[in-house]
Amino acid sequence: MTIAVLGAGSWGTALGLVLARSGNDVTLWSHDVELARAIREDGRNPRYLVDAELPDTVAATAELGEALADAGVVVSAVPSHAVREVAAAARPHLPDDALLISGSKGIEIATGSRMSEVLESELGADRARDLVVLSGPSFALELARGLPTAVAAASRSSDAAGACQALFQNEHLRVYTHRDVVGTELGGSLKNVMALAAGISDGLGLGSNARAALLTRGLAEMVRLALELGAEEHTLSGLAGVGDLILTCTGDLSRNRRAGLAIGRGASLDEALEEVQMVVEGVPTTRAARDLALTHGVEMPIVGAVYSILFEEVGPRQALADLMAREPKPERWS
């Protein structure tokens, strides 16, 4: 199988490595000419997952046409803010019968669209009809190291989901098929906002009780918005929901948690992003999630609190006080 992975960051590199280890020819595409050249010459990614040696079956290029030529599978692994631009540029080169897999997590700020919706709008409904969303609790570094991991492959097409499952599953990675694209994408996106909140909580030294409460009530917010947007509730209790939530809110490799930790300890947003030095998807997703919540009349107080800290100069302790002072109510309500 010839596979194009669009995006040579840590996630794209890890996915390409998994696919190459299974005997496929993989081409990593990067917008950065120098990064693509370094991968070709060194057999490793000098910027992301630097210790991972790439097989000879992994090529790298900065030319989309070259990456997509004769590709039977195309995996989108670019940051969410770049998905539309890259998809538009890729469209003229995209083979008609290629299996499309979206591994990007996020919500487009300008439109409130999920990544599969962005891809469909740029590539056309015919090409994106059988698109598969790959999501779940999966740090790129651990996946690259061959540590046990489980993810979900969601598609409106059971055949496409099954093809993705067969492509990625190996002795270290279990892939479960799913039909709920909406819930899978929203779970993978909204958990990043909660990871920022969890990091802020830990940075403030609020303790384990606070973290457990935040994860639980954060999940309730995720479910409320997901149901409003057409998801199935059980999806959020699976790998793409609570599984990814636990990982991202508690794992030391979580970029979003690390950014939140820095903010909780007194850093500004810009300082926190400089400290992490990688894309922190939870920041734009916070803005997009708040906009969706307001548009659809869904109460999301934790999202609102994170938004106020990131974009309205509200101090973390004041945001906490505002959350704790909310009117008492039943745990489950509608």
Secondary structure, DSSP 4 states (H G I P E B T S, - for coil): -EEEEE--SHHHHHHHHHHHHTT-EEEEE-S-HHHHHHHHHHSS-SSSSTTPPPPTTEEEES-HHHHHTT-SEEEE-S-GGGHHHHHHHHGGG--TTPEEEE----B-TTT--BHHHHHHHHH-HHHHTT-EEEESS--HHHHHTT--EEEEEE-S-HHHHHHHHHHH--SSEEEEEES-HHHHHHHHHHHHHHHHHHHHHHHTT--HHHHHHHHHHHHHHHHHHHHHTT--GGGGGSIIIIIHHHHHHH-TT-HHHHHHHHHHTT--HHHHHHHH-S--THHHHHHHHHHHHHHHT---HHHHHHHHHHHS---HHHHHHHHHTSPP--SS--
